[in-house]
Amino acid sequence: MATVQQFQKASLSELIRELYHQKKSPATSTNYSFLGDDGSIFVSRSGVDKSQFQPEDFLVVNRQGQPLPDYAQIKPSAETLIHCFIYEHFPGMTCVLHTHSVAATLLSSFFEQKEAIAFRDYEVIKGIAGQTTHATAITLPIFANDQDMVAFCEKLAQRQGELSNYGFLIAKHGLYAWGETLAIAKRHLEVWEFMLECELEQLKINPPLASR
């Protein structure tokens, strides 16, 4: 009989492959994780073609992002520290998803100076945990890209109050979303990606002035 962790690995692997085919996880980019029963983190290995991702392509790290002994020969992605930050600062979360869609990449660049994108009156807003009506505005923070993950996580800590909607963007990079379960994290990801796609299409219909 499969264990809970085996089921989680299989389920997240299937989702990763789906995201590749949705053009949200191109080539070997993006990373994903879930929290194990003992508090360790199962995170996707770097350099794996996401169209071929399998359960054995996870490695296990501690809450500081260091591989456990059985995985010591494998170097985790530097972005593993972002996953560690989310699990540490948002108790109860068990899954983190990071995608590189066209909409997230372009809009995070377009709105980078505003440090957030505001979404108003979308019906799907109710898919974000805690949101009970579409008649509201909800924001998705944007952070400048930084190869120094320690420094980047410090920026997350400084703006932690803006992360209550289970997601953020990294400029010219992509989207992070998370949740209490894989299903909820997936739902949050889908809500954000849908609204980002809508906003991108809206810019095509009503392009801003060149000077903006």
N, C-alpha and C positions, 0 to 999 in steps of 0.2 A: 504494500500500500504506500502511495506517495505521501511524503511528509508535507506539512504546510509550506515549508521553504521551497521544496521542489515544485510545488504547485505555483508558488509566487514567481519562481524563476522561469517556469514555462509560460506563465501568463504574461509577464513583462517582456519576455523574448518575443512572443507573438505580437505584442503591441509595437515593439521596436521595428519589427519587419513591416508591419502595417504603416507605420509612420514613414518609413523609407519609401514605400510605394505611393504615399500621399505627397511625396516631395518635401517632406519636413525634416528629413534626416539624411542628407546627401552624402555619398561616398563613405568615409569612415568618421565623419564628424558626429557631434552631439554626444550626450552621456545621460545615463539613467541609473536610478538606484531604488532599493527598498530596504527597510529596516528589518533585521533579523530578530528572532525571538529573544536573543541574549543581548540585544542592543548594538551588535556589530552591523556594518553596512555592506550590503551586496551591491557593488557598483559595476557598470559595464566597463570592459577592458578598452583601452585605447587602441586605435588602429584596426578595428574589426569592421569589415563591410557590413553595414546595418541591414542590407538585404538578406544576409546569410546568418544573422545573429542567432545563437543557440544558447540554451541554459548554461552550458559549460563556459560561455564567454563572460561570465561574471567573476570578479575576484572579490575577496572579503577584506575589508579594512576596519580598523578600530575607529573610535569617535574622533580621533585626531587625524584620520586619513592615512594612517600607516598600515601597509598590508600585514595580515596575520601570517604566522610562520609558514603555513602551507602555500602561501602566495608571495613569499618574500622575493622571489626571482622576477616578479612582474612589477613594472613601474606603473602606478596608477596615474590617471590623468591629473594634471594640476588642478583642474576644476573640481576634483573630488572634495576639496576644501569648502567649496560652496555648498555641496550636499551636507557636509558635516555641520556647517553653520546653520542651515535650515533645521536639521534635526535637533541641534542644540538649543536654538532660540525659539522654536515653535514646537513645544512638547505635544505629543499626540500624533504628529505627522509621521507617516510610514512610507511614503513614496514621493520621489522627486523626478520630474521629467524635464528634459532640456532639448528643445528643437531649434532648427535653423530654417524656418520657412522663409520664402521670399518676402511675404508681407511683414513678418517680424523684423527681418533684416533691414528692409528699406524704411519702414516707418520709424524704427528706433533711431535711424540716422536722421530722418527728416525732422523729427520732434526732439532731437537730443538736447538742444539748447533750452527747451521748456522743462526738461527732466521728467516728463510724464505725458501720457496720452489720456485724455478724458473721453469716456464713452457715455452717451446719454440715451435713455429711453429704448434701448435694445431689449427685446423680449428675453433674449438668452441671458441677460444679466442675472436672472433668477436662478441660473445654474451655478452661480458662485455661492458657496456656503454662507449663510447668514443674510443673503439678499432675498427679500420677500416681494419686491415689486419691480416692474420695469421702469416705473416713473421716477427715475433717480439718475444720478451721475456717479460713475465709478472710475477710478483712475488706476493706470498701470504705470508704475515708476520706470524711469530709464536711467541706467548707470553707464558712464563712459567705460569703454573696454580697457582692460588693464591686464597685462601678463603677470603681474605680481599679485598672486591670489591672496596673500596675507593682507596686503594693502586693500585689495578689492573687498575682502570680507569686513575690513574696518569701515569701509564706506557703507556697506550693508548695515552694519551695527549702528552707524550714525543716523541712518534713515529707517531704522527698523519699524517705526510707527507707520511708515507708508506701505509696509508689506502685508497688511492685514487682509488683503484680497487674494492671497495665495498665488502671487505671480509678480514678475518683473522682467524688464527687457535689458539686454546689454547692447549698446549702440553698435550697429553694423555687424551684429553677431547673432542674436537670437533671443528666445523666450525661455524662462524658467517658470514652471508651475508645479504645485505640490498639493498633497491632501492627506486625509486620515487613512485612506486606503488607496489601492491602485485604481479602483473604479472612480473614486472621487477625484483623484489627481488627473485622471484621463478626462473627466468631465470638465474640470477647471481649464485644462489645456485646450479642449475643444471650444469652450466659451471664448477664451482669449483669442485663439486663432481665428475663429469665425468673425469676431468683431474687428480684428486687425484686417482681415480680408475685405470686409465691408468698407472700412475706412480707406483702404487703398483704392478700391473701386470708386469710392466717392471722390477721391482726388483726381481720378481720371475723368469723371463726369464734370466736376467743377474744379479745374486746376487753379491753384492759387496764383496771385500775381507774381511775376518774376522777382520782384523786390522783396516780397513777403517780409 
